[in-house]
């Protein structure tokens, strides 16, 4: 496995709707950090190059970045060259409402298909893919029921995998705090194409009441990348409501070593599987402290999985 970085590690710094200078932040009640080693605000235009340089300085081999930040083919091609000079490979990301139908699906699929040539221009071989409407459609939603959602997703992915094959891309469908890994596996099995595989997020199973190690077992054979994430889980609180909280790697309750053991033994190419760090601290914390602490943990305690 090869260590990489997800752009989400620094999302509070440059996502327009989450930046500390945004109107949404000003009215959110979140505290400003007293000190941060990362600039308080990074413009989205500058973010990709900044993230590439951050990967290089941390000794990471890949960066997961959305095609929305790559913008277009020309800019993606330029960023590819910038990354290559620093020894960093790019993994592209895109989303769609995979449970949409009829005219809505036509719009969603057109937008998704437009992301593919941008990913190719960036030199990406993997297009990490999430569901864009998790609040509307998810494991727990009833309209339509989960079985029908799986049917719709399977049909929609059957359409787009043909284009992925033509572009030389592999779509990596992520369990994104919306569906269980076992459901992701059913969609992949239903499509039956080598152009549709999985991105396994180590922490996200807990959001859909799925054991993370069992989730890894359900999808490992299809995994072409992973997001390395940890959560601290407090099942009992004074008011009886459970809490799931972000944590630096190794400081939460996700069984990371057990999960990586599963990926090591069952994924098709574990030696080259990108393992992208994805930790996002509360707004008032320094994201770089969390990233460096997490990398230190991985290299000290999980180093046997790295190639």
ChimeraX commands (.cxc) that place a marker at each C-alpha (Angstrom):
marker #1 position 0.00,0.00,0.00 radius 0.5
marker #1 position 1.20,3.50,-0.81 radius 0.5
marker #1 position 0.42,6.49,1.38 radius 0.5
marker #1 position -1.47,9.40,-0.09 radius 0.5
marker #1 position -3.60,12.36,0.98 radius 0.5
marker #1 position -7.25,13.26,0.58 radius 0.5
marker #1 position -8.04,16.91,-0.05 radius 0.5
marker #1 position -10.63,16.62,2.76 radius 0.5
marker #1 position -7.83,16.81,5.35 radius 0.5
marker #1 position -7.68,20.56,4.70 radius 0.5
marker #1 position -11.28,21.22,3.70 radius 0.5
marker #1 position -11.94,23.87,6.36 radius 0.5
marker #1 position -9.14,25.88,4.79 radius 0.5
marker #1 position -10.30,26.13,1.17 radius 0.5
marker #1 position -13.83,24.72,0.64 radius 0.5
marker #1 position -15.91,27.80,-0.20 radius 0.5
marker #1 position -18.81,26.91,2.09 radius 0.5
marker #1 position -16.54,25.89,4.99 radius 0.5
marker #1 position -13.76,28.47,4.88 radius 0.5
marker #1 position -13.23,30.49,8.00 radius 0.5
marker #1 position -13.97,33.73,6.14 radius 0.5
marker #1 position -17.29,32.49,4.71 radius 0.5
marker #1 position -20.68,33.84,5.81 radius 0.5
marker #1 position -21.69,30.29,6.76 radius 0.5
marker #1 position -18.74,29.99,9.13 radius 0.5
marker #1 position -19.39,33.41,10.63 radius 0.5
marker #1 position -22.90,32.35,11.67 radius 0.5
marker #1 position -22.07,28.72,12.53 radius 0.5
marker #1 position -21.02,29.33,16.12 radius 0.5
marker #1 position -17.70,27.58,15.48 radius 0.5
marker #1 position -14.64,29.10,17.10 radius 0.5
marker #1 position -11.71,30.50,15.18 radius 0.5
marker #1 position -8.37,28.81,15.84 radius 0.5
marker #1 position -6.04,30.70,18.15 radius 0.5
marker #1 position -3.12,29.50,16.09 radius 0.5
marker #1 position -2.71,27.42,12.94 radius 0.5
marker #1 position 0.40,26.53,10.97 radius 0.5
marker #1 position -1.77,26.48,7.85 radius 0.5
marker #1 position -2.81,29.79,6.27 radius 0.5
marker #1 position -6.27,30.73,7.49 radius 0.5
marker #1 position -7.65,30.87,3.95 radius 0.5
marker #1 position -6.45,29.32,0.70 radius 0.5
marker #1 position -8.28,30.28,-2.47 radius 0.5
marker #1 position -9.76,27.33,-4.38 radius 0.5
marker #1 position -7.75,28.38,-7.43 radius 0.5
marker #1 position -4.53,27.92,-5.46 radius 0.5
marker #1 position -5.62,24.83,-3.50 radius 0.5
marker #1 position -4.59,22.06,-5.95 radius 0.5
marker #1 position -1.00,23.23,-6.28 radius 0.5
marker #1 position -0.81,23.87,-2.53 radius 0.5
marker #1 position -2.09,20.35,-1.83 radius 0.5
marker #1 position 0.40,18.82,-4.27 radius 0.5
marker #1 position 3.25,20.63,-2.56 radius 0.5
marker #1 position 1.92,19.53,0.83 radius 0.5
marker #1 position 1.95,15.90,-0.34 radius 0.5
marker #1 position 5.54,16.23,-1.50 radius 0.5
marker #1 position 6.66,17.81,1.78 radius 0.5
marker #1 position 4.99,15.00,3.75 radius 0.5
marker #1 position 6.56,12.27,1.61 radius 0.5
marker #1 position 3.23,11.10,0.17 radius 0.5
marker #1 position 2.86,9.50,-3.25 radius 0.5
marker #1 position -0.68,10.46,-4.27 radius 0.5
marker #1 position -3.34,13.13,-3.88 radius 0.5
marker #1 position -7.06,12.50,-4.09 radius 0.5
marker #1 position -8.59,15.63,-5.61 radius 0.5
marker #1 position -11.98,16.28,-7.21 radius 0.5
marker #1 position -12.39,17.19,-10.86 radius 0.5
marker #1 position -14.28,20.25,-9.61 radius 0.5
marker #1 position -10.97,21.58,-8.26 radius 0.5
marker #1 position -9.08,20.44,-11.35 radius 0.5
marker #1 position -11.60,22.54,-13.34 radius 0.5
marker #1 position -10.87,21.58,-16.97 radius 0.5
marker #1 position -8.57,19.53,-19.15 radius 0.5
marker #1 position -5.94,22.20,-19.70 radius 0.5
marker #1 position -5.60,23.02,-16.03 radius 0.5
marker #1 position -5.68,19.34,-15.08 radius 0.5
marker #1 position -2.86,18.63,-17.53 radius 0.5
marker #1 position -0.76,21.44,-16.06 radius 0.5
marker #1 position -1.38,20.20,-12.51 radius 0.5
marker #1 position -0.40,16.71,-13.63 radius 0.5
marker #1 position 3.00,18.05,-14.71 radius 0.5
marker #1 position 3.41,19.98,-11.46 radius 0.5
marker #1 position 2.62,16.85,-9.48 radius 0.5
marker #1 position 4.88,14.62,-11.59 radius 0.5
marker #1 position 7.87,16.89,-10.97 radius 0.5
marker #1 position 7.33,16.37,-7.23 radius 0.5
marker #1 position 6.71,12.63,-7.47 radius 0.5
marker #1 position 3.00,12.88,-6.70 radius 0.5
marker #1 position 0.30,11.05,-8.66 radius 0.5
marker #1 position -3.26,12.35,-8.90 radius 0.5
marker #1 position -6.42,10.39,-8.15 radius 0.5
marker #1 position -9.52,12.16,-9.45 radius 0.5
marker #1 position -12.88,12.39,-7.74 radius 0.5
marker #1 position -16.44,13.04,-8.96 radius 0.5
marker #1 position -19.99,12.49,-7.76 radius 0.5
marker #1 position -23.55,12.03,-8.99 radius 0.5
marker #1 position -26.97,11.29,-7.58 radius 0.5
marker #1 position -26.84,7.59,-8.31 radius 0.5
marker #1 position -30.46,7.08,-7.29 radius 0.5
marker #1 position -31.82,9.65,-9.73 radius 0.5
marker #1 position -33.98,8.60,-12.67 radius 0.5
marker #1 position -35.46,9.95,-15.91 radius 0.5
marker #1 position -34.55,13.56,-16.78 radius 0.5
marker #1 position -32.69,14.10,-13.51 radius 0.5
marker #1 position -30.43,11.14,-14.28 radius 0.5
marker #1 position -29.77,12.48,-17.78 radius 0.5
marker #1 position -28.44,15.68,-16.22 radius 0.5
marker #1 position -26.51,13.86,-13.52 radius 0.5
marker #1 position -24.93,11.39,-15.93 radius 0.5
marker #1 position -23.95,14.15,-18.36 radius 0.5
marker #1 position -22.19,16.03,-15.56 radius 0.5
marker #1 position -20.48,12.86,-14.36 radius 0.5
marker #1 position -19.35,11.83,-17.84 radius 0.5
marker #1 position -17.89,15.33,-18.34 radius 0.5
marker #1 position -15.58,14.69,-15.39 radius 0.5
marker #1 position -13.89,11.73,-17.09 radius 0.5
marker #1 position -11.75,13.57,-19.68 radius 0.5
marker #1 position -10.66,15.98,-16.92 radius 0.5
marker #1 position -9.54,13.01,-14.83 radius 0.5
marker #1 position -7.65,11.58,-17.81 radius 0.5
marker #1 position -5.91,14.92,-18.41 radius 0.5
marker #1 position -4.76,14.83,-14.78 radius 0.5
marker #1 position -3.14,11.45,-15.41 radius 0.5
marker #1 position -5.59,9.71,-13.10 radius 0.5
marker #1 position -6.32,6.02,-13.56 radius 0.5
marker #1 position -8.89,5.98,-10.74 radius 0.5
marker #1 position -12.04,8.10,-10.56 radius 0.5
marker #1 position -13.12,7.93,-6.94 radius 0.5
marker #1 position -16.89,8.32,-6.88 radius 0.5
marker #1 position -19.41,9.29,-4.23 radius 0.5
marker #1 position -23.17,9.60,-4.06 radius 0.5
marker #1 position -24.11,13.30,-4.15 radius 0.5
marker #1 position -27.48,13.07,-2.37 radius 0.5
marker #1 position -26.79,11.18,0.89 radius 0.5
marker #1 position -29.33,13.19,2.87 radius 0.5
marker #1 position -32.03,12.21,0.37 radius 0.5
marker #1 position -31.07,8.64,-0.49 radius 0.5
marker #1 position -29.16,6.37,1.88 radius 0.5
marker #1 position -29.28,3.05,3.68 radius 0.5
marker #1 position -31.99,4.27,6.04 radius 0.5
marker #1 position -34.22,6.24,3.65 radius 0.5
marker #1 position -37.49,4.64,2.56 radius 0.5
marker #1 position -38.40,6.47,-0.65 radius 0.5
marker #1 position -37.48,4.40,-2.53 radius 0.5
marker #1 position -36.61,1.44,-0.27 radius 0.5
marker #1 position -32.99,0.33,-0.12 radius 0.5
marker #1 position -33.53,-2.65,-2.45 radius 0.5
marker #1 position -34.90,-0.34,-5.13 radius 0.5
marker #1 position -32.05,2.11,-4.56 radius 0.5
marker #1 position -29.55,-0.66,-5.21 radius 0.5
marker #1 position -31.38,-1.57,-8.43 radius 0.5
marker #1 position -31.35,2.03,-9.66 radius 0.5
marker #1 position -27.68,2.53,-8.78 radius 0.5
marker #1 position -26.76,-0.69,-10.56 radius 0.5
marker #1 position -28.56,0.39,-13.71 radius 0.5
marker #1 position -27.00,3.86,-13.67 radius 0.5
marker #1 position -23.48,2.54,-13.15 radius 0.5
marker #1 position -23.97,0.08,-16.02 radius 0.5
marker #1 position -24.34,3.08,-18.30 radius 0.5
marker #1 position -21.30,5.05,-17.17 radius 0.5
marker #1 position -18.83,2.14,-16.93 radius 0.5
marker #1 position -18.78,1.92,-20.72 radius 0.5
marker #1 position -17.38,5.44,-20.91 radius 0.5
marker #1 position -14.94,4.68,-18.09 radius 0.5
marker #1 position -13.64,1.70,-20.07 radius 0.5
marker #1 position -13.19,3.90,-23.16 radius 0.5
marker #1 position -11.22,6.44,-21.10 radius 0.5
marker #1 position -9.08,3.78,-19.41 radius 0.5
marker #1 position -10.50,4.70,-16.01 radius 0.5
marker #1 position -11.60,2.58,-13.08 radius 0.5
marker #1 position -14.50,4.01,-11.08 radius 0.5
marker #1 position -13.97,3.51,-7.34 radius 0.5
marker #1 position -17.38,3.67,-5.64 radius 0.5
marker #1 position -16.99,4.86,-2.04 radius 0.5
marker #1 position -18.99,4.01,1.07 radius 0.5
marker #1 position -19.54,7.67,1.92 radius 0.5
marker #1 position -21.58,7.69,5.14 radius 0.5
marker #1 position -24.60,6.77,3.01 radius 0.5
marker #1 position -24.46,3.08,2.12 radius 0.5
marker #1 position -23.01,0.02,3.77 radius 0.5
marker #1 position -19.97,-1.55,2.14 radius 0.5
marker #1 position -22.03,-4.70,1.68 radius 0.5
marker #1 position -24.46,-2.64,-0.44 radius 0.5
marker #1 position -21.61,-1.10,-2.43 radius 0.5
marker #1 position -20.42,-4.66,-3.12 radius 0.5
marker #1 position -23.87,-5.64,-4.39 radius 0.5
marker #1 position -23.86,-2.76,-6.87 radius 0.5
marker #1 position -20.39,-3.73,-8.12 radius 0.5
marker #1 position -21.45,-7.37,-8.46 radius 0.5
marker #1 position -24.61,-6.35,-10.27 radius 0.5
marker #1 position -22.75,-4.24,-12.83 radius 0.5
marker #1 position -20.14,-6.94,-13.41 radius 0.5
marker #1 position -17.47,-4.75,-15.02 radius 0.5
marker #1 position -13.76,-4.43,-14.09 radius 0.5
marker #1 position -14.24,-0.69,-14.64 radius 0.5
marker #1 position -16.33,-0.46,-11.45 radius 0.5
marker #1 position -14.49,-1.16,-8.22 radius 0.5
marker #1 position -14.47,0.28,-4.68 radius 0.5
marker #1 position -12.84,2.92,-2.55 radius 0.5
marker #1 position -13.10,1.63,1.01 radius 0.5
marker #1 position -13.33,4.29,3.70 radius 0.5
marker #1 position -12.22,2.78,7.02 radius 0.5
marker #1 position -14.32,5.05,9.24 radius 0.5
marker #1 position -17.55,5.54,7.30 radius 0.5
marker #1 position -19.15,2.16,8.14 radius 0.5
marker #1 position -19.98,3.37,11.65 radius 0.5
marker #1 position -22.28,6.05,10.22 radius 0.5
marker #1 position -24.54,3.37,8.77 radius 0.5
marker #1 position -24.29,0.99,11.75 radius 0.5
marker #1 position -21.89,-1.41,10.06 radius 0.5
marker #1 position -18.87,-3.02,11.72 radius 0.5
marker #1 position -15.78,-1.58,9.97 radius 0.5
marker #1 position -13.84,-4.86,9.85 radius 0.5
marker #1 position -16.85,-6.75,8.47 radius 0.5
marker #1 position -17.35,-3.91,5.98 radius 0.5
marker #1 position -13.75,-4.32,4.82 radius 0.5
marker #1 position -14.33,-8.03,4.31 radius 0.5
marker #1 position -17.44,-7.29,2.23 radius 0.5
marker #1 position -15.67,-5.04,-0.25 radius 0.5
marker #1 position -11.92,-5.81,-0.05 radius 0.5
marker #1 position -11.85,-7.98,-3.17 radius 0.5
marker #1 position -13.02,-4.94,-5.16 radius 0.5
marker #1 position -10.89,-2.29,-3.44 radius 0.5
marker #1 position -8.54,-0.29,-5.67 radius 0.5
marker #1 position -7.97,2.46,-3.08 radius 0.5
marker #1 position -8.83,3.31,0.52 radius 0.5
marker #1 position -9.44,6.36,2.68 radius 0.5
marker #1 position -7.69,5.96,6.02 radius 0.5
marker #1 position -9.91,7.52,8.67 radius 0.5
marker #1 position -10.50,7.17,12.41 radius 0.5
marker #1 position -13.44,8.09,14.62 radius 0.5
marker #1 position -13.78,8.15,18.38 radius 0.5
marker #1 position -17.08,6.50,19.26 radius 0.5
marker #1 position -18.85,7.23,22.52 radius 0.5
marker #1 position -21.85,4.86,22.61 radius 0.5
marker #1 position -23.22,6.03,25.95 radius 0.5
marker #1 position -23.53,9.66,27.01 radius 0.5
marker #1 position -25.34,11.43,29.83 radius 0.5
marker #1 position -28.35,12.19,27.61 radius 0.5
marker #1 position -28.33,8.71,26.06 radius 0.5
marker #1 position -27.43,9.90,22.56 radius 0.5
marker #1 position -24.32,8.24,21.05 radius 0.5
marker #1 position -21.51,10.44,19.67 radius 0.5
marker #1 position -19.18,9.83,16.74 radius 0.5
marker #1 position -16.26,12.24,16.70 radius 0.5
marker #1 position -13.30,12.78,14.39 radius 0.5
marker #1 position -9.95,11.61,15.71 radius 0.5
marker #1 position -6.36,11.55,14.43 radius 0.5
marker #1 position -5.41,8.08,13.22 radius 0.5
marker #1 position -4.77,5.72,16.11 radius 0.5
marker #1 position -6.57,7.91,18.63 radius 0.5
marker #1 position -10.06,6.69,17.82 radius 0.5
marker #1 position -11.82,3.34,17.94 radius 0.5
marker #1 position -11.61,2.08,14.35 radius 0.5
marker #1 position -9.66,-1.20,14.11 radius 0.5
marker #1 position -7.22,0.10,11.51 radius 0.5
marker #1 position -4.69,-2.73,11.75 radius 0.5
marker #1 position -7.37,-5.38,11.34 radius 0.5
marker #1 position -8.85,-3.55,8.35 radius 0.5
marker #1 position -5.48,-3.20,6.61 radius 0.5
marker #1 position -4.84,-6.88,7.21 radius 0.5
marker #1 position -8.05,-7.65,5.33 radius 0.5
marker #1 position -7.13,-5.31,2.46 radius 0.5
marker #1 position -3.62,-6.76,2.34 radius 0.5
marker #1 position -4.87,-10.32,2.02 radius 0.5
marker #1 position -7.95,-9.84,-0.19 radius 0.5
marker #1 position -7.51,-6.82,-2.51 radius 0.5
marker #1 position -6.29,-7.54,-6.03 radius 0.5
marker #1 position -3.10,-5.44,-5.89 radius 0.5
marker #1 position -2.34,-4.48,-2.28 radius 0.5
marker #1 position 1.24,-3.41,-3.03 radius 0.5
marker #1 position -0.01,-0.54,-5.22 radius 0.5
marker #1 position -3.26,0.26,-3.43 radius 0.5
marker #1 position -3.37,4.01,-2.61 radius 0.5
marker #1 position -4.03,4.54,1.08 radius 0.5
marker #1 position -5.16,8.15,1.29 radius 0.5
marker #1 position -5.12,9.81,4.68 radius 0.5
marker #1 position -8.48,11.48,5.40 radius 0.5
marker #1 position -8.67,13.21,8.77 radius 0.5
marker #1 position -10.59,16.43,9.30 radius 0.5
marker #1 position -10.29,18.09,12.71 radius 0.5
marker #1 position -12.83,20.44,14.27 radius 0.5
marker #1 position -12.61,23.94,12.81 radius 0.5
marker #1 position -10.64,25.39,15.70 radius 0.5
marker #1 position -7.86,22.78,15.44 radius 0.5
marker #1 position -4.74,22.97,13.30 radius 0.5
marker #1 position -5.27,20.48,10.43 radius 0.5
marker #1 position -1.56,20.06,9.85 radius 0.5
marker #1 position -1.06,18.88,13.44 radius 0.5
marker #1 position -3.69,16.18,12.89 radius 0.5
marker #1 position -2.20,15.15,9.54 radius 0.5
marker #1 position 1.36,14.90,10.87 radius 0.5
marker #1 position 0.27,13.09,14.03 radius 0.5
marker #1 position -1.72,10.63,11.92 radius 0.5
marker #1 position 1.16,10.00,9.51 radius 0.5
marker #1 position 3.49,9.41,12.43 radius 0.5
marker #1 position 1.07,6.81,13.80 radius 0.5
marker #1 position 0.75,5.03,10.45 radius 0.5
marker #1 position 4.49,4.91,9.86 radius 0.5
marker #1 position 5.22,3.72,13.40 radius 0.5
marker #1 position 2.43,1.20,13.89 radius 0.5
marker #1 position 1.16,0.24,10.42 radius 0.5
marker #1 position 4.41,0.46,8.49 radius 0.5
marker #1 position 4.43,-3.23,7.64 radius 0.5
marker #1 position 1.56,-2.59,5.20 radius 0.5
marker #1 position 3.42,0.13,3.28 radius 0.5
marker #1 position 5.43,-0.46,0.13 radius 0.5
marker link #1:1,2 radius 0.2
marker link #1:2,3 radius 0.2
marker link #1:3,4 radius 0.2
marker link #1:4,5 radius 0.2
marker link #1:5,6 radius 0.2
marker link #1:6,7 radius 0.2
marker link #1:7,8 radius 0.2
marker link #1:8,9 radius 0.2
marker link #1:9,10 radius 0.2
marker link #1:10,11 radius 0.2
marker link #1:11,12 radius 0.2
marker link #1:12,13 radius 0.2
marker link #1:13,14 radius 0.2
marker link #1:14,15 radius 0.2
marker link #1:15,16 radius 0.2
marker link #1:16,17 radius 0.2
marker link #1:17,18 radius 0.2
marker link #1:18,19 radius 0.2
marker link #1:19,20 radius 0.2
marker link #1:20,21 radius 0.2
marker link #1:21,22 radius 0.2
marker link #1:22,23 radius 0.2
marker link #1:23,24 radius 0.2
marker link #1:24,25 radius 0.2
marker link #1:25,26 radius 0.2
marker link #1:26,27 radius 0.2
marker link #1:27,28 radius 0.2
marker link #1:28,29 radius 0.2
marker link #1:29,30 radius 0.2
marker link #1:30,31 radius 0.2
marker link #1:31,32 radius 0.2
marker link #1:32,33 radius 0.2
marker link #1:33,34 radius 0.2
marker link #1:34,35 radius 0.2
marker link #1:35,36 radius 0.2
marker link #1:36,37 radius 0.2
marker link #1:37,38 radius 0.2
marker link #1:38,39 radius 0.2
marker link #1:39,40 radius 0.2
marker link #1:40,41 radius 0.2
marker link #1:41,42 radius 0.2
marker link #1:42,43 radius 0.2
marker link #1:43,44 radius 0.2
marker link #1:44,45 radius 0.2
marker link #1:45,46 radius 0.2
marker link #1:46,47 radius 0.2
marker link #1:47,48 radius 0.2
marker link #1:48,49 radius 0.2
marker link #1:49,50 radius 0.2
marker link #1:50,51 radius 0.2
marker link #1:51,52 radius 0.2
marker link #1:52,53 radius 0.2
marker link #1:53,54 radius 0.2
marker link #1:54,55 radius 0.2
marker link #1:55,56 radius 0.2
marker link #1:56,57 radius 0.2
marker link #1:57,58 radius 0.2
marker link #1:58,59 radius 0.2
marker link #1:59,60 radius 0.2
marker link #1:60,61 radius 0.2
marker link #1:61,62 radius 0.2
marker link #1:62,63 radius 0.2
marker link #1:63,64 radius 0.2
marker link #1:64,65 radius 0.2
marker link #1:65,66 radius 0.2
marker link #1:66,67 radius 0.2
marker link #1:67,68 radius 0.2
marker link #1:68,69 radius 0.2
marker link #1:69,70 radius 0.2
marker link #1:70,71 radius 0.2
marker link #1:71,72 radius 0.2
marker link #1:72,73 radius 0.2
marker link #1:73,74 radius 0.2
marker link #1:74,75 radius 0.2
marker link #1:75,76 radius 0.2
marker link #1:76,77 radius 0.2
marker link #1:77,78 radius 0.2
marker link #1:78,79 radius 0.2
marker link #1:79,80 radius 0.2
marker link #1:80,81 radius 0.2
marker link #1:81,82 radius 0.2
marker link #1:82,83 radius 0.2
marker link #1:83,84 radius 0.2
marker link #1:84,85 radius 0.2
marker link #1:85,86 radius 0.2
marker link #1:86,87 radius 0.2
marker link #1:87,88 radius 0.2
marker link #1:88,89 radius 0.2
marker link #1:89,90 radius 0.2
marker link #1:90,91 radius 0.2
marker link #1:91,92 radius 0.2
marker link #1:92,93 radius 0.2
marker link #1:93,94 radius 0.2
marker link #1:94,95 radius 0.2
marker link #1:95,96 radius 0.2
marker link #1:96,97 radius 0.2
marker link #1:97,98 radius 0.2
marker link #1:98,99 radius 0.2
marker link #1:99,100 radius 0.2
marker link #1:100,101 radius 0.2
marker link #1:101,102 radius 0.2
marker link #1:102,103 radius 0.2
marker link #1:103,104 radius 0.2
marker link #1:104,105 radius 0.2
marker link #1:105,106 radius 0.2
marker link #1:106,107 radius 0.2
marker link #1:107,108 radius 0.2
marker link #1:108,109 radius 0.2
marker link #1:109,110 radius 0.2
marker link #1:110,111 radius 0.2
marker link #1:111,112 radius 0.2
marker link #1:112,113 radius 0.2
marker link #1:113,114 radius 0.2
marker link #1:114,115 radius 0.2
marker link #1:115,116 radius 0.2
marker link #1:116,117 radius 0.2
marker link #1:117,118 radius 0.2
marker link #1:118,119 radius 0.2
marker link #1:119,120 radius 0.2
marker link #1:120,121 radius 0.2
marker link #1:121,122 radius 0.2
marker link #1:122,123 radius 0.2
marker link #1:123,124 radius 0.2
marker link #1:124,125 radius 0.2
marker link #1:125,126 radius 0.2
marker link #1:126,127 radius 0.2
marker link #1:127,128 radius 0.2
marker link #1:128,129 radius 0.2
marker link #1:129,130 radius 0.2
marker link #1:130,131 radius 0.2
marker link #1:131,132 radius 0.2
marker link #1:132,133 radius 0.2
marker link #1:133,134 radius 0.2
marker link #1:134,135 radius 0.2
marker link #1:135,136 radius 0.2
marker link #1:136,137 radius 0.2
marker link #1:137,138 radius 0.2
marker link #1:138,139 radius 0.2
marker link #1:139,140 radius 0.2
marker link #1:140,141 radius 0.2
marker link #1:141,142 radius 0.2
marker link #1:142,143 radius 0.2
marker link #1:143,144 radius 0.2
marker link #1:144,145 radius 0.2
marker link #1:145,146 radius 0.2
marker link #1:146,147 radius 0.2
marker link #1:147,148 radius 0.2
marker link #1:148,149 radius 0.2
marker link #1:149,150 radius 0.2
marker link #1:150,151 radius 0.2
marker link #1:151,152 radius 0.2
marker link #1:152,153 radius 0.2
marker link #1:153,154 radius 0.2
marker link #1:154,155 radius 0.2
marker link #1:155,156 radius 0.2
marker link #1:156,157 radius 0.2
marker link #1:157,158 radius 0.2
marker link #1:158,159 radius 0.2
marker link #1:159,160 radius 0.2
marker link #1:160,161 radius 0.2
marker link #1:161,162 radius 0.2
marker link #1:162,163 radius 0.2
marker link #1:163,164 radius 0.2
marker link #1:164,165 radius 0.2
marker link #1:165,166 radius 0.2
marker link #1:166,167 radius 0.2
marker link #1:167,168 radius 0.2
marker link #1:168,169 radius 0.2
marker link #1:169,170 radius 0.2
marker link #1:170,171 radius 0.2
marker link #1:171,172 radius 0.2
marker link #1:172,173 radius 0.2
marker link #1:173,174 radius 0.2
marker link #1:174,175 radius 0.2
marker link #1:175,176 radius 0.2
marker link #1:176,177 radius 0.2
marker link #1:177,178 radius 0.2
marker link #1:178,179 radius 0.2
marker link #1:179,180 radius 0.2
marker link #1:180,181 radius 0.2
marker link #1:181,182 radius 0.2
marker link #1:182,183 radius 0.2
marker link #1:183,184 radius 0.2
marker link #1:184,185 radius 0.2
marker link #1:185,186 radius 0.2
marker link #1:186,187 radius 0.2
marker link #1:187,188 radius 0.2
marker link #1:188,189 radius 0.2
marker link #1:189,190 radius 0.2
marker link #1:190,191 radius 0.2
marker link #1:191,192 radius 0.2
marker link #1:192,193 radius 0.2
marker link #1:193,194 radius 0.2
marker link #1:194,195 radius 0.2
marker link #1:195,196 radius 0.2
marker link #1:196,197 radius 0.2
marker link #1:197,198 radius 0.2
marker link #1:198,199 radius 0.2
marker link #1:199,200 radius 0.2
marker link #1:200,201 radius 0.2
marker link #1:201,202 radius 0.2
marker link #1:202,203 radius 0.2
marker link #1:203,204 radius 0.2
marker link #1:204,205 radius 0.2
marker link #1:205,206 radius 0.2
marker link #1:206,207 radius 0.2
marker link #1:207,208 radius 0.2
marker link #1:208,209 radius 0.2
marker link #1:209,210 radius 0.2
marker link #1:210,211 radius 0.2
marker link #1:211,212 radius 0.2
marker link #1:212,213 radius 0.2
marker link #1:213,214 radius 0.2
marker link #1:214,215 radius 0.2
marker link #1:215,216 radius 0.2
marker link #1:216,217 radius 0.2
marker link #1:217,218 radius 0.2
marker link #1:218,219 radius 0.2
marker link #1:219,220 radius 0.2
marker link #1:220,221 radius 0.2
marker link #1:221,222 radius 0.2
marker link #1:222,223 radius 0.2
marker link #1:223,224 radius 0.2
marker link #1:224,225 radius 0.2
marker link #1:225,226 radius 0.2
marker link #1:226,227 radius 0.2
marker link #1:227,228 radius 0.2
marker link #1:228,229 radius 0.2
marker link #1:229,230 radius 0.2
marker link #1:230,231 radius 0.2
marker link #1:231,232 radius 0.2
marker link #1:232,233 radius 0.2
marker link #1:233,234 radius 0.2
marker link #1:234,235 radius 0.2
marker link #1:235,236 radius 0.2
marker link #1:236,237 radius 0.2
marker link #1:237,238 radius 0.2
marker link #1:238,239 radius 0.2
marker link #1:239,240 radius 0.2
marker link #1:240,241 radius 0.2
marker link #1:241,242 radius 0.2
marker link #1:242,243 radius 0.2
marker link #1:243,244 radius 0.2
marker link #1:244,245 radius 0.2
marker link #1:245,246 radius 0.2
marker link #1:246,247 radius 0.2
marker link #1:247,248 radius 0.2
marker link #1:248,249 radius 0.2
marker link #1:249,250 radius 0.2
marker link #1:250,251 radius 0.2
marker link #1:251,252 radius 0.2
marker link #1:252,253 radius 0.2
marker link #1:253,254 radius 0.2
marker link #1:254,255 radius 0.2
marker link #1:255,256 radius 0.2
marker link #1:256,257 radius 0.2
marker link #1:257,258 radius 0.2
marker link #1:258,259 radius 0.2
marker link #1:259,260 radius 0.2
marker link #1:260,261 radius 0.2
marker link #1:261,262 radius 0.2
marker link #1:262,263 radius 0.2
marker link #1:263,264 radius 0.2
marker link #1:264,265 radius 0.2
marker link #1:265,266 radius 0.2
marker link #1:266,267 radius 0.2
marker link #1:267,268 radius 0.2
marker link #1:268,269 radius 0.2
marker link #1:269,270 radius 0.2
marker link #1:270,271 radius 0.2
marker link #1:271,272 radius 0.2
marker link #1:272,273 radius 0.2
marker link #1:273,274 radius 0.2
marker link #1:274,275 radius 0.2
marker link #1:275,276 radius 0.2
marker link #1:276,277 radius 0.2
marker link #1:277,278 radius 0.2
marker link #1:278,279 radius 0.2
marker link #1:279,280 radius 0.2
marker link #1:280,281 radius 0.2
marker link #1:281,282 radius 0.2
marker link #1:282,283 radius 0.2
marker link #1:283,284 radius 0.2
marker link #1:284,285 radius 0.2
marker link #1:285,286 radius 0.2
marker link #1:286,287 radius 0.2
marker link #1:287,288 radius 0.2
marker link #1:288,289 radius 0.2
marker link #1:289,290 radius 0.2
marker link #1:290,291 radius 0.2
marker link #1:291,292 radius 0.2
marker link #1:292,293 radius 0.2
marker link #1:293,294 radius 0.2
marker link #1:294,295 radius 0.2
marker link #1:295,296 radius 0.2
marker link #1:296,297 radius 0.2
marker link #1:297,298 radius 0.2
marker link #1:298,299 radius 0.2
marker link #1:299,300 radius 0.2
marker link #1:300,301 radius 0.2
marker link #1:301,302 radius 0.2
marker link #1:302,303 radius 0.2
marker link #1:303,304 radius 0.2
marker link #1:304,305 radius 0.2
marker link #1:305,306 radius 0.2
marker link #1:306,307 radius 0.2
view
